[in-house]
């Protein structure tokens, strides 16, 4: 298959960009032809170039910037006009207008992959040119069905991570990772990584950590992330507990996961999925997540003990106390968490599902494409 993949940024800004990169690389490994359009340059571009036949920068695809979007659409349409594709795989539904125009220019089917909820209603005219939709959780599918998207056109495909990309790590690997990152040895480390924002629960986490008030020689809080608003970023950093360690955001989070004991994802909004959870557990660490959106689907059954109510610093503090010393009190969690991800969020199974959706989309679009080209 010839697959067009627009991606907003070549910076490791979030799970969508990293997940799309990993999935596209796997598709290329199965023999698919990947062509990429991107807006913002960054360190991930070299990884895309390693397996893609074309990696091309375009103007913003954002419909809230109509002049730039028109220019971007023209740039992409010109690039595909003489090189038809089978499918355009769109990972940001806010770019659906761009995706419709470019998929038509390429004679390609349009597969829209829901990773988050749009802030605006998705009207029927914008859905009409889409052959298939994917959603990363049952929760997210439900929000789009409530918004009017036919449920039979949305397939739930949970995110996944490859165990060899996010491998388990014991105490020796933890010590090496701490040496690499300059983190202290012989203390318990709790990690938050991702966007620094109130909706991600960073203020709740700070409140919970102050309630624990550990001796810095026994436990520290590690924060890796930033806020795109410099003023808000500065405000959050100023509110940190005294025992906090800050790390600069990095594309490869595995050494950081290997270096810590427990990870926290205390979102107070409804998370569409919660990729942080499966990344963490794949490395053999417990992760404390909020009862929020798709995270409940990940931390189900025996893993539900890692859930805590949203915006509950008291409950979060209690859960952190319970799991900071899990290596001594419950060492079986290393194997249990990794097996949970491997069994229920298999990367190969996810790529199978994505590949099937791409093939179905291409098949569904061909009669329309044929009529248009011969009419």
N, C-alpha and C positions, 0 to 999 in steps of 0.2 A: 504494500500500500504506500502511496505517496501522501504524507501527512504534513499539514501546515500547523505550526505551533506558535501562536503569539504568546509572549511572556512580557509582563510589565517591566521587570527589572532584572539585571544581571547581578544585582547585589543580593546577598543572602538575607533579605529583609523579613522573610516569614516562611511558613510551611508551604504556601502555594507555590512559590518560586522554587524552593528546594525539592518539593515533591514532584513537580512537573519535570524538573531536570532529571531526577532519578528514574521516573517512569519513561520519559522519552529515550533515555539511554538504553533502557531495557527493551523498548520497542525496536530501536535501531539494532540491538543485538539479535533480535529475531528476524532481521532482514528488511525492516520497513525503512523507507526513505523519509528522513526528517528534514524539514526546512523551517527555519525559525525567524520570527520578527520580534524585535524588542525595542523598548523605549530608552531605558536608563542603562548605561554601560556599567560594568563592574567585574569583579574577579571570577564570576561564574561563566563569563563568556568563553574562556579557554576550554572549560569542560564541555560546553555545548559544541564548540568547534571541533572537538575530538571525534564526534560521531555524526554530526549533521552535514548535509551536503551544501547548505547555504545558511549563513547566519547574518541577518541584515537589520540594521538599525533604522527605525522609522520615527516620525513625529508622534506625539501623544495620541492614543486611541480613545481618550476620554470624551464622551459626548457632551460633557459640560464645557469642553473647549472646542467648539464646533469648527473654528477655522483650522486649528491644529489637526483635529480629527479628519477633516476633509483632505488635508495634505497627506496625512498618514495613510488614509484609505487609497489615495491615488498612488502613493509610493508602492504600497503592497500590491495593488491591483496591476500596476504596470509590471511588477516583478513576476507575477504569476500568469499574466495574459497568454504568453506563449508556452507556458509550462504547466499544463493542467494538473490538478491534484485530486485525490479521492475524498479526503476529509479535512476539514479545518476543526481542530480540537481546541475549543475555547475554554480556558480555565478561570477567566474572570467575566462573569455574566454582565457586569457593568459595561463591557466593551462589545455588547451583542450587536449594536448597530454596525460597528466596524466589521465584526465577524460576518454578518449577513452580506455586506457589500463585497468583501474580499472572497468569501466562499463562492458567490455567484460568478465573480470574475475568473476564478480558478475552475469553475465547473465542479465544485466539491460539495459534498454533504456537510452539514454543520452539526457538530456534537458539542453541546454546552454542558460543562462540568460545574455543578454547583458546589463550591467550597465554603460559601458564606451567604448570608441573607442580604439581598439588595435593600438599600434604604428607600427605594421607590418601587411602586407597583410595576409589574412586568405585563404590559397590556398585550392583548391577543395579536395585534399586528407584528409585534416584536417576536412573538412565539411562532408565527406562521412559517418562517423560513428555517425552522430548526427540526431536523429529523428525529433527534433523540436527546434526552437529558440524562445526566448522571448526578447523584447526590451522595455526599460522603457519609451521611447518616440517615437513619429513619427519622430522627428529629427534623433534620433539614428538609427532607422530602415532604414531611407534613406541613412545614411552613409554606412551601411553594404550592402544594395542593390547595391549601387554604387561600392562596393568592390567585388561584384560578388555573394553574398548570395541570393538565390532565394527569392523574396519577399513573395511568398505564403507559405514559411516555417517559416516566422517571424511573430509572433503575438505581437502587442503592448499591454503592460500591465503596465499602469502607477503605480509608487510607491504610497503608501498610508500610513496613520498613523491612529491609533485607537484613537477616541476622548477621551476615558477613560484613555488612556496612555498619551495623550497630552491635558489635559483638559484646558478649558478657566479659566482665573483668573482675578478678578477685583482688585480694589485698596487695599483692605484689604489683599488679598493673595500676592500682590506685596510687601507690607510692611513686611509681615512675611518672604518672600523670601529674601528680602534685609537684614533683621536681621540675617538670617541663613548664608548668604554669606559674611557678613561684608561690604555690600555696603551702600553708603550714602542714606539717606532718603531725600525727598523734592527737588531732582534734577532730571532732565530728563536724562535718560540713553539710549544710543544707543549701540547695541551689534553687534560684528562680532565674529562668532565662526566657527572653522574648521581649515584646514591646512593653515599655514602662508606661502604664496607663491606669487610670482609676478603674476602668471596666475590666482590666485584667487582674484586679484585686491586689495591686502592689501596696496600697495603703492598709488593707486588711492584714497583709503579711507583716508589714512593719509593726502594726499593733500587736499581732500575735507574738512576734519575736520579743518584743519588749515585755510581754507577760511571762515569757519563759525566762528572760534575763539571765542567760547562761554566763558563766565565767568564760571570758575569751580564750583562756587556755584549755577549755574543754569543748566549746562549740562555737562556730562562726556561721554567719549568713553570707552566702556568695550571691551576688547579683550580676548577671550578664545581659545587658540590653540597653536600650536608649529610647527616647521619645523624639519624634521628628520636630516637635516644637522646642527650640532651645530653652525658652523661658520655663516651660513645663518640665523639661529634663532637669534643669538646674533646681527647680522647686522640689522635685522628687528626691534628688540626691541630697538636698539639704535636710530632708525629713528622715534620713536613714537612721537606724539604730546604731549605737556606737561600735558594735562589734562587726559591722558589715565590711565585706571585701568586694571591691568592684573589679570586674573584668570587662575588657572591650569586646563588643560583639565580634564573632568570628564565624566563618562559613562551616568549618568542621567542629561540630559541638561534641564529638565523641570523646576527645581527651578531657573535656570539662565534665562530662557525665561520668567518666571513669574515675575522676578525681574526688567525687563527692559521695556522700552516704545516702542522701535522700533528696528528692526534687519536689517542688511545690508548684501547683498550678491552681491558684485560688480565684479564678475568674468569678466576677459577680454578674456578668452578662451570660446569655445562653450561647455557649461555645458550639459552633456547628459540628465540630468533631473533637479536637484535642490531641493533635499530633505529638505534642510534648509527652503525653502519657505513654504512647507506644514506643517512642524513641528511648525513654528512660527505662521502661521495663525490659526492653530488648537487651539492655546492657546489664540486667540483673539487679536493678535497684527498685525499691518501693517509690511510688510517686503519690503524693496527696493531691487529689483533685476535688473541685467543687461539684456539688450536685447541680450540674449545669448542662442543658442541651445534650449533645452527643457524647459528652464525657461519661454519662451514666451508662451508655451502651458499651463503652470500653471497660469500665470498672464495674462489671456485673458479677453475679455469683460470688465466689470466694474473694474476688478482688474488691468487692464493695466495701470492705473494711477500710479501704484507702479514701473513701468519699467523706466529705465534710460539707455541712450546709453552707450555702453562699453567704458572704458578708458576716461570718461568724468567727471573730478573732479568738474567742474563748475556745470554741471547738477546734479551731485550727491549731492553737497552741497545745491543746491536749493531744492531738494526733501527732504533732511534731515530737512531743516528748516521748510518745509511744514508739516512734520509729527511728529516732536519731541513733539509738544503740542497737539496731536490729541485728547487726553482725554477731553480737554476743547473745542476745535474747532469742532471735529467730533466724538463724543462719540459712534455714531452708528457703527463705524468701528469694534468694539469688536465683535458684533453679526454677522456682515456681513462677516468678514474674516473667522470666525469659521464655519459659515454655508456654505461658498464656498468650504472649504475642505471636510466637512461632506457630501455635495451633490455630489461633482465631484471626490473626491479621497477617496471613502469609503474603509475602510480597509476590511470589510467583502466581498465587491465586488472584491477586489484585490485577496483575498484568494480563492474566487470562481474561478477566472480566472486561478490562479496558480494551483489549484487542477485539473481543467479541462485539463490544459496543461500536468500535470503529468500523468493523466489517458490516454490521447491521446498518449503520448510518450510510456507508458508501452504497450499499445495495438499495436502500430506500430512496436515495437521491438520484439514482441513475435514470429512471424513467423520465423524471422532470428535466434532468440535464439533457437527455436525448431529444425530448420534444423541443426544448429551447434552441438547441443547436441546429435542428433540422427544420424548424418553423420559419 
